[in-house]
Amino acid sequence: MESFETKCSINPGPPPVPVMPPFYYTPPPYSGPSAEEILYLREKYLIEQPPYYEKPLNLVDGKMQYVFDENGKRYLDALAGVAVVSCGHCHPAVEEAIINQMRRIQHTTVLYLNHTLTDYLEALAAKMPGNLKVFFFLNSGTEANELAMLMARLYTGCNDIISLRNAYHGNGPTTMATNGLRTEKFNIVQTGIHHAMDPNPYRGVFGSDGKKYAQEVQNIIDYATSGKVAGFISEAIQGAGGVIELPHGYLPVVYEIVRRAGGLCIADEAITGFGRTGSHFWAFENHDVIPDIVTMAKGIGNGCPLSAVVTTPEIAQVLSTHTLYSTFAANQISTTAGLAVLNVIERENLQANAFSVGSYLKARLIALKDKYEIIGDVRGRGLMLGVELVTDQEEKTPATEETSAILEEMKEMGVLVGIVGLYLNVLRILPPLCFTMADADFFVDVLDNAIWKITHK
Ligand SMILES: Cc1ncc(COP(=O)(O)O)c(C=O)c1O
């Protein structure tokens, strides 16, 4: 790899156009509707936000960390359907397990016995620390967080829940209320939800001093509640908020404060779970805490709609008084997919790969920050990374338009990435965990090229 200094001295002009790493797979020709036809029908019939890109992409094939458009053009997928495709697109082992199960039986509900659920339960329970041993399965991250907060309220007999500013937990009534971004909530009635100051090392008033931010949680309990709370919910790395890693020392103090007020601590691992952050299987483990309830979604099923809530048998007791049922949850297909994902993560050392490739990618992004004023911050862990773009390093003015232009340029060069943050000025990198060093190099070279183009117009 050419070093940054070498590049600059030899080549002061635009960086060379990067060449995508070779790949073994070519998809079959596509003969379905074109992007224009699909867009027309979506606009006519679908209630939705507009898709990414001025010319939205029609993705028709995928293989591992790559996706292909209708013309067979290959893209490096650094977003993975927003952290969902954890093992890789159409991973052969996940695909085979699902197809084999489809041929036997697909769905009966938990009203009947079947081994796919119990095989999965045993494997997933082995991943949990402490007494987090009993699960309830659902279909989405929203549902998992809704149930987690319901359980906290039932268990404690309290209503107040503390969330963080800049958080995202879903789009149900309670989860939407806990969201700490104006862009992620409608004008709903929010009862019993309090937002503590987000511990943001880049923009926050206390920098990386986790303990100072933690005091804000105590302040909320003292000044905005009866002194008792149902619980506290947070991501260990805020995703939609712009890939903000909670500073060290924050969660242990907050958990202690919340528990002293009678509350339960909920860790939302929808994005961060399943080895994505590299150093640990769950991101909360990096903070030396054990939550009372953990929610998981997205990468759990590599694309199968599946989510779970895990807690202690004692807390789970609160659900025994009424019927709680979710029709599709834990059916044979989703539990088969879930088990296949765990097996692939283990067999292919995907967590270790997330650590090594993620660390390398982050180091290269930090080096790129020295080259371009527009890069305000590079952060994250493993294969959950963020690059915040600003027009002014001192003022940290969000470079919203430039971020969007960079997204477009990267797409042209064959890289798909996300945009997040309140000001949509953070590139978010959440590739499948099979991302390689060569992919990391290609990603950074493409970003280098895109930033150069945008900043030299
Ligand atoms: C941290 C976090 N929690 C919960 C959710 C909600 O998950 P879902 O979209 O599956 O309902 C998301 C979705 O982006 C998320 O990022």
The ligand as an SDF file (V2000), in Angstrom:
LIG
                    3D

 16 16  0  0  0  0  0  0  0  0999 V2000
  -29.9980    0.8480   17.5110 C   0  0  0  0  0  0  0  0  0  0  0  0
  -31.2960    0.5040   16.8390 C   0  0  0  0  0  0  0  0  0  0  0  0
  -32.2880    0.0200   17.5700 N   0  0  0  0  0  0  0  0  0  0  0  0
  -33.4740   -0.3120   17.0230 C   0  0  0  0  0  0  0  0  0  0  0  0
  -33.6880   -0.1610   15.6760 C   0  0  0  0  0  0  0  0  0  0  0  0
  -35.0150   -0.5090   15.0870 C   0  0  0  0  0  0  0  0  0  0  0  0
  -34.9130   -1.6990   14.3740 O   0  0  0  0  0  0  0  0  0  0  0  0
  -36.0150   -2.0630   13.2700 P   0  0  0  0  0  0  0  0  0  0  0  0
  -35.8340   -1.1160   12.1340 O   0  0  0  0  0  0  0  0  0  0  0  0
  -35.6940   -3.4880   12.9310 O   0  0  0  0  0  0  0  0  0  0  0  0
  -37.3410   -1.9200   13.9210 O   0  0  0  0  0  0  0  0  0  0  0  0
  -32.6730    0.3240   14.8720 C   0  0  0  0  0  0  0  0  0  0  0  0
  -32.8720    0.4890   13.4170 C   0  0  0  0  0  0  0  0  0  0  0  0
  -32.1510    1.1150   12.7140 O   0  0  0  0  0  0  0  0  0  0  0  0
  -31.4370    0.6840   15.4670 C   0  0  0  0  0  0  0  0  0  0  0  0
  -30.4520    1.1950   14.7430 O   0  0  0  0  0  0  0  0  0  0  0  0
  1  2  1  0
  2  3  1  0
  2 15  2  0
  3  4  2  0
  4  5  1  0
  5  6  1  0
  5 12  2  0
  6  7  1  0
  7  8  1  0
  8  9  2  0
  8 10  1  0
  8 11  1  0
 12 13  1  0
 12 15  1  0
 13 14  2  0
 15 16  1  0
M  END
$$$$
